[in-house]
Amino acid sequence: MQAWLQPMQARISSVRPSLALGYGGATESFLAVGILLISVALYAYRRVVQDGQRIAWRIEPPLVPEDEAAPQPPNSATARPTIRSNRS
């Protein structure tokens, strides 16, 4: 399928599910939206009731100091020596 046609098909199939060509009808669309709404409600319940935190729709990553951002290679004096075997 052409790339420009996919957004148009998504819009048409969201309005008229019977035209989605094998992806189900209105019942399947309502079922999918219902499952998504239930998952959002369960996420909110877990964050508020179980974790005791606010609902976070966007979680910011923690800031990393610049001097600890890149791991340093081990010092050759303190690194563990490799044990070589004489077995053939």
FENZI-V774405 format. One record per backbone hydrogen bond with DSSP energy under -1.0 kcal/mol. NH is the residue of the N-H (numbers start at 0). CO is the residue of the C=O. If there is no record, write none. Layout:
BEGIN
((NH,CO) (NH,CO))
END
This chain:
BEGIN
((8,4) (9,5) (10,6) (11,7) (12,8) (13,9) (14,10) (15,11) (18,15) (19,16) (28,24) (29,25) (30,26) (31,27) (32,28) (33,29) (34,30) (35,31) (36,32) (37,33) (38,34) (39,35) (40,36) (41,37) (42,38) (43,39) (44,40) (45,41) (46,42) (47,43) (48,44) (49,44) (50,45) (52,46) (78,74))
END
